[in-house]
Amino acid sequence: MTDPLHQELLALAQEAAYKAGALLRDGRPADLAVAATKSSPIDVVTEMDIAAEKLITDLISEQRPDDGFLGEEGASVTGTSGVRWVIDPLDGTVNYLYGLPTWSVSIAAELHGETVAGVVAVPMRGETFHAVLGGGAWATGAWEGERRLACRPAAPLEQALVSTGFNYVTEVRAHQADVAQKLIPLLRDIRRGGSAAVDLCDVAAGRLDGYYERGLNPWDLAAGDLIAREAGALTGGRPGERPARDLAIAGTPGVFEPLQRLLEDFGAWHD
């Protein structure tokens, strides 16, 4: 039996993610403009990122005015309720800018610092993933009703399909490419989707055996990390650490530890 508050937070996250996803899908202008840059000139923020975050924070604030926020596009409110919403209104901005389908809306609710509910909506796939702490991971899509998610059965690392991402800072990307080059001969193959939240949900759904990336922020992984864990995947960062900016890893129980060891050996967490 999950906590009623967790369910309340999940329902609100689902409503906000659905409405933001619809705004982004249906409101994308043909002449989509780049509003600013983030970490480098090729790491963009569009006018639609900003509009989607405002929609989400306004909707949640109307119903829960005492909650805090941490959002990619600038939302930062401390709050007094013990609940903080961690929001990526558009994860996969470059995909969205180019008209590629792999982008998502990611919303997580933390209670006293622990993630207790998470939603990742992937509008162009027609899929939404969600989880509450201790309640399993679930998805809706082209199939009928909700489907409970479970990560793939354990496979040897050499048969693992693993996804990753690349930073927008040139020097960091060059090092990440070197790490990927060392990994490729040891795996089935590597994919690069462009949305950390979607990659984490694909681990949960059994579409990937593993995922790793350096340089993620809390809003990139908060919801997806919970969904992956609730589907039976293991997540972490460097050995003994939680997922963090240095390194975030998710994988099936048979893949996570050997992948983590290789990434440590290859120095995936530094330039």
C-alpha positions, -999 to 999 in steps of 0.1 A, spaced: 0 0 0 16 32 -11 14 64 9 -17 86 0 5 117 -2 28 100 -27 -2 91 -48 -15 127 -46 19 140 -57 20 114 -85 -14 124 -98 -4 161 -99 28 153 -117 9 132 -142 -15 161 -149 13 186 -152 34 163 -175 4 156 -197 -5 193 -202 32 203 -207 37 175 -232 6 186 -251 18 222 -252 52 211 -265 38 186 -291 9 207 -304 24 242 -299 58 237 -315 62 267 -339 76 260 -374 101 288 -368 111 276 -333 135 301 -318 166 296 -296 161 317 -265 195 313 -249 224 289 -244 232 268 -214 266 253 -209 280 261 -244 268 277 -277 254 244 -289 235 236 -256 203 255 -263 171 265 -245 141 272 -267 112 294 -260 91 262 -255 113 250 -226 105 282 -208 67 281 -216 65 245 -205 82 251 -172 59 280 -164 29 259 -172 41 232 -148 51 254 -119 19 275 -122 -3 244 -122 14 228 -92 16 261 -73 -21 266 -76 -28 233 -58 2 232 -35 14 268 -28 38 258 -1 59 234 -21 94 241 -34 108 239 -70 140 231 -87 137 235 -125 161 235 -154 149 268 -168 153 287 -135 125 277 -112 140 278 -77 118 280 -46 126 267 -12 91 260 0 79 251 35 60 219 31 89 194 28 79 187 -8 101 199 -37 94 194 -73 123 187 -96 114 196 -132 129 192 -166 102 207 -188 119 195 -220 146 168 -217 161 164 -252 159 200 -263 182 195 -293 160 166 -305 130 188 -301 146 217 -320 154 194 -349 120 177 -350 133 144 -337 109 124 -315 130 115 -285 123 142 -260 103 142 -228 88 160 -199 103 149 -165 87 157 -132 97 143 -98 84 150 -63 108 148 -34 97 146 2 123 157 27 150 150 1 138 116 -10 122 111 -45 88 96 -38 70 101 -72 81 105 -108 66 109 -142 83 110 -176 60 118 -205 72 110 -241 46 126 -262 59 117 -297 59 80 -286 25 83 -270 40 69 -238 41 80 -202 61 63 -175 55 67 -137 64 54 -103 59 60 -66 83 48 -40 76 12 -32 48 9 -57 66 -4 -88 70 13 -122 43 16 -148 37 29 -183 8 37 -206 11 37 -243 -2 21 -275 -12 -10 -255 -44 -12 -234 -43 0 -198 -13 4 -176 17 -20 -180 39 -28 -151 76 -24 -161 104 -48 -154 140 -44 -165 155 -72 -187 167 -104 -172 204 -104 -164 226 -107 -194 264 -109 -197 280 -76 -204 292 -86 -238 255 -91 -248 243 -58 -232 228 -29 -252 239 3 -234 229 39 -240 248 70 -232 249 107 -238 275 134 -246 281 167 -229 278 199 -249 313 212 -238 337 201 -265 365 190 -242 342 168 -221 326 153 -252 360 143 -266 368 124 -234 333 108 -234 339 96 -270 372 80 -259 354 61 -231 327 50 -255 353 38 -280 369 16 -252 335 2 -242 321 -7 -276 342 -39 -281 330 -51 -247 293 -47 -253 266 -57 -278 264 -21 -289 260 15 -277 230 39 -284 228 76 -280 191 87 -277 195 123 -265 172 123 -235 185 110 -202 150 106 -188 139 85 -218 170 64 -215 163 56 -179 127 47 -187 139 25 -215 161 6 -190 130 2 -168 110 -10 -198 135 -36 -209 145 -18 -240 181 -13 -228 203 -33 -206 222 -3 -192 227 35 -194 255 58 -182 263 95 -186 284 122 -171 273 157 -165 236 152 -156 218 176 -133 191 166 -107 163 175 -131 177 152 -158 175 120 -137 152 125 -107 121 109 -121 138 84 -144 161 71 -117 130 63 -95 112 46 -124 143 25 -132 148 14 -96 111 6 -92 114 -16 -123 142 -36 -107 172 -19 -122 202 -8 -101 213 28 -102 243 47 -89 273 67 -97 309 61 -89 313 30 -67 294 34 -34 278 67 -45 244 78 -57 239 90 -93 254 125 -95 269 150 -119 302 131 -120 285 99 -132 251 83 -134 246 47 -142 215 24 -145 214 -12 -154 200 -46 -150 215 -65 -119 238 -84 -142 251 -54 -161 253 -26 -135 283 -37 -115 306 -47 -144 296 -16 -163 303 5 -133 338 -11 -128 347 -5 -165 336 31 -163 357 36 -132 387 20 -148 383 41 -179 379 73 -159 345 81 -172 339 106 -144 367 131 -153 383 147 -183 
